[in-house]
């Protein structure tokens, strides 16, 4: 059995553009992608801090150093330029991985430049996955 844990997040990013007529996704500055550990085409959840909207999409790469956080397609209706969002990726872990994994937390400034990259010191207190019995 596996558990789903936060893999990485970009906290309090500012939406830079919302393009309704682009085929879905979120465009993220390559430097931010790397800091958070996001991959191209990876599923992410986006939480609009100002409206409470929560939605999922996938990552596409924007130029490094651009500060880009562009919402495309249907996602463009869920956050407007200037609004603050949290972008989170999750991953599946088995028990051994879950007990040692530390997610990345990227804090950004108002221009979506990395202020700090933290590797969480918190870990699951105990990961007791049920034993699988075969009959």
CORQUI-V49578 format. One record per pair of residues at least 6 apart in sequence whose C-alpha atoms are under 8 Angstrom apart, sorted by the first residue. I is the first residue (numbers start at 0). J is the second residue. D is the distance in whole Angstrom. If there is no record, write none. Layout:
i->I j->J d->D
i->I j->J d->D
This chain:
i->0 j->93 d->7
i->0 j->94 d->8
i->0 j->128 d->7
i->0 j->129 d->8
i->0 j->131 d->8
i->1 j->91 d->6
i->1 j->92 d->5
i->1 j->93 d->5
i->1 j->94 d->7
i->1 j->128 d->8
i->2 j->91 d->6
i->2 j->92 d->5
i->2 j->93 d->6
i->2 j->94 d->8
i->2 j->97 d->7
i->3 j->89 d->6
i->3 j->90 d->5
i->3 j->91 d->5
i->3 j->92 d->6
i->4 j->89 d->6
i->4 j->90 d->6
i->4 j->91 d->7
i->4 j->92 d->7
i->4 j->97 d->8
i->5 j->87 d->7
i->5 j->88 d->6
i->5 j->89 d->4
i->5 j->90 d->6
i->5 j->102 d->6
i->6 j->36 d->8
i->6 j->87 d->8
i->6 j->88 d->5
i->6 j->89 d->5
i->6 j->90 d->6
i->6 j->101 d->8
i->6 j->102 d->5
i->6 j->103 d->7
i->7 j->35 d->5
i->7 j->36 d->6
i->7 j->37 d->7
i->7 j->87 d->6
i->7 j->88 d->5
i->7 j->89 d->7
i->7 j->102 d->5
i->7 j->103 d->4
i->7 j->104 d->6
i->7 j->105 d->8
i->8 j->35 d->6
i->8 j->85 d->7
i->8 j->86 d->5
i->8 j->87 d->4
i->8 j->88 d->6
i->8 j->102 d->8
i->8 j->103 d->6
i->8 j->104 d->5
i->8 j->105 d->6
i->9 j->31 d->8
i->9 j->35 d->6
i->9 j->85 d->6
i->9 j->86 d->5
i->9 j->87 d->7
i->9 j->104 d->6
i->9 j->105 d->5
i->9 j->106 d->6
i->9 j->107 d->7
i->10 j->84 d->7
i->10 j->85 d->5
i->10 j->86 d->7
i->10 j->104 d->7
i->10 j->105 d->6
i->10 j->106 d->5
i->10 j->107 d->7
i->11 j->48 d->8
i->11 j->83 d->5
i->11 j->84 d->5
i->11 j->85 d->5
i->11 j->106 d->7
i->11 j->107 d->7
i->12 j->68 d->7
i->12 j->83 d->5
i->12 j->84 d->5
i->12 j->85 d->6
i->12 j->86 d->8
i->12 j->106 d->8
i->12 j->107 d->6
i->12 j->108 d->8
i->12 j->109 d->7
i->12 j->111 d->6
i->13 j->68 d->7
i->13 j->80 d->7
i->13 j->81 d->5
i->13 j->82 d->6
i->13 j->83 d->5
i->13 j->84 d->6
i->13 j->109 d->6
i->13 j->110 d->7
i->13 j->111 d->6
i->14 j->67 d->8
i->14 j->68 d->5
i->14 j->69 d->6
i->14 j->70 d->7
i->14 j->78 d->7
i->14 j->79 d->7
i->14 j->80 d->5
i->14 j->81 d->5
i->14 j->82 d->6
i->14 j->83 d->6
i->14 j->84 d->7
i->15 j->66 d->8
i->15 j->67 d->6
i->15 j->68 d->5
i->15 j->69 d->6
i->15 j->80 d->5
i->15 j->81 d->6
i->16 j->67 d->8
i->16 j->68 d->7
i->16 j->69 d->5
i->16 j->70 d->6
i->16 j->79 d->7
i->16 j->80 d->5
i->17 j->69 d->6
i->17 j->70 d->5
i->17 j->71 d->6
i->17 j->74 d->8
i->17 j->75 d->5
i->17 j->76 d->8
i->17 j->78 d->7
i->17 j->79 d->6
i->17 j->80 d->6
i->18 j->69 d->7
i->18 j->70 d->6
i->18 j->71 d->5
i->18 j->72 d->6
i->18 j->75 d->6
i->19 j->71 d->6
i->19 j->72 d->4
i->19 j->73 d->6
i->19 j->74 d->8
i->19 j->75 d->5
i->19 j->76 d->7
i->20 j->71 d->7
i->20 j->72 d->6
i->21 j->71 d->5
i->21 j->72 d->5
i->22 j->71 d->6
i->22 j->72 d->5
i->23 j->56 d->7
i->23 j->57 d->8
i->23 j->70 d->8
i->23 j->71 d->5
i->23 j->72 d->4
i->23 j->73 d->6
i->23 j->74 d->7
i->24 j->56 d->5
i->24 j->57 d->5
i->24 j->58 d->6
i->24 j->59 d->7
i->24 j->70 d->6
i->24 j->71 d->5
i->24 j->72 d->7
i->24 j->74 d->7
i->25 j->56 d->7
i->25 j->57 d->6
i->25 j->58 d->5
i->25 j->59 d->6
i->25 j->68 d->7
i->25 j->69 d->6
i->25 j->70 d->5
i->25 j->71 d->6
i->25 j->74 d->8
i->26 j->58 d->6
i->26 j->59 d->5
i->26 j->60 d->6
i->26 j->61 d->5
i->26 j->67 d->7
i->26 j->68 d->6
i->26 j->69 d->5
i->26 j->70 d->7
i->26 j->71 d->8
i->27 j->58 d->7
i->27 j->59 d->6
i->27 j->60 d->5
i->27 j->61 d->5
i->27 j->66 d->8
i->27 j->67 d->5
i->27 j->68 d->5
i->27 j->69 d->7
i->28 j->60 d->6
i->28 j->61 d->5
i->28 j->62 d->6
i->28 j->63 d->5
i->28 j->64 d->6
i->28 j->65 d->6
i->28 j->66 d->5
i->28 j->67 d->5
i->28 j->68 d->7
i->29 j->60 d->6
i->29 j->61 d->6
i->29 j->62 d->6
i->29 j->63 d->4
i->29 j->64 d->7
i->30 j->63 d->5
i->30 j->64 d->6
i->31 j->105 d->8
i->31 j->112 d->8
i->31 j->113 d->7
i->32 j->38 d->7
i->32 j->60 d->8
i->34 j->103 d->8
i->34 j->105 d->7
i->34 j->116 d->7
i->35 j->103 d->6
i->35 j->104 d->6
i->35 j->105 d->6
i->36 j->103 d->7
i->37 j->58 d->8
i->37 j->88 d->7
i->38 j->58 d->7
i->39 j->57 d->8
i->39 j->58 d->5
i->39 j->59 d->5
i->39 j->60 d->6
i->40 j->57 d->5
i->40 j->58 d->5
i->40 j->59 d->6
i->41 j->57 d->5
i->41 j->58 d->6
i->41 j->88 d->8
i->42 j->55 d->7
i->42 j->56 d->6
i->42 j->57 d->4
i->42 j->58 d->7
i->42 j->88 d->7
i->43 j->55 d->6
i->43 j->56 d->6
i->43 j->57 d->6
i->43 j->58 d->7
i->43 j->86 d->6
i->43 j->87 d->5
i->43 j->88 d->5
i->43 j->89 d->7
i->44 j->53 d->7
i->44 j->54 d->6
i->44 j->55 d->4
i->44 j->56 d->7
i->44 j->86 d->6
i->44 j->87 d->5
i->44 j->88 d->6
i->45 j->53 d->6
i->45 j->54 d->5
i->45 j->55 d->6
i->45 j->56 d->8
i->45 j->84 d->7
i->45 j->85 d->6
i->45 j->86 d->5
i->45 j->87 d->6
i->46 j->52 d->6
i->46 j->53 d->5
i->46 j->54 d->7
i->46 j->84 d->5
i->46 j->85 d->5
i->46 j->86 d->7
i->47 j->53 d->6
i->47 j->77 d->8
i->47 j->78 d->6
i->47 j->82 d->7
i->47 j->83 d->6
i->47 j->84 d->4
i->47 j->85 d->7
i->48 j->82 d->8
i->48 j->83 d->6
i->48 j->84 d->5
i->48 j->85 d->7
i->49 j->82 d->7
i->49 j->83 d->7
i->49 j->84 d->8
i->50 j->78 d->8
i->52 j->77 d->6
i->52 j->78 d->8
i->54 j->74 d->8
i->56 j->74 d->8
i->61 j->67 d->6
i->64 j->112 d->8
i->66 j->110 d->6
i->66 j->111 d->5
i->66 j->112 d->6
i->67 j->111 d->7
i->68 j->111 d->8
i->70 j->78 d->8
i->94 j->126 d->6
i->94 j->127 d->8
i->94 j->128 d->7
i->97 j->122 d->8
i->97 j->123 d->7
i->97 j->126 d->7
i->98 j->122 d->7
i->98 j->123 d->6
i->98 j->125 d->7
i->98 j->126 d->7
i->99 j->122 d->7
i->100 j->122 d->7
i->101 j->118 d->6
i->101 j->119 d->5
i->101 j->120 d->7
i->101 j->121 d->7
i->101 j->122 d->7
i->102 j->118 d->6
i->102 j->119 d->6
i->103 j->116 d->7
i->103 j->117 d->6
i->103 j->118 d->5
i->103 j->119 d->6
i->104 j->116 d->6
i->104 j->117 d->5
i->104 j->118 d->6
i->104 j->119 d->7
i->105 j->113 d->7
i->105 j->114 d->8
i->105 j->115 d->6
i->105 j->116 d->5
i->105 j->117 d->6
i->106 j->113 d->6
i->106 j->114 d->5
i->106 j->115 d->5
i->106 j->116 d->6
i->107 j->113 d->5
i->107 j->114 d->5
i->107 j->115 d->7
i->108 j->114 d->6
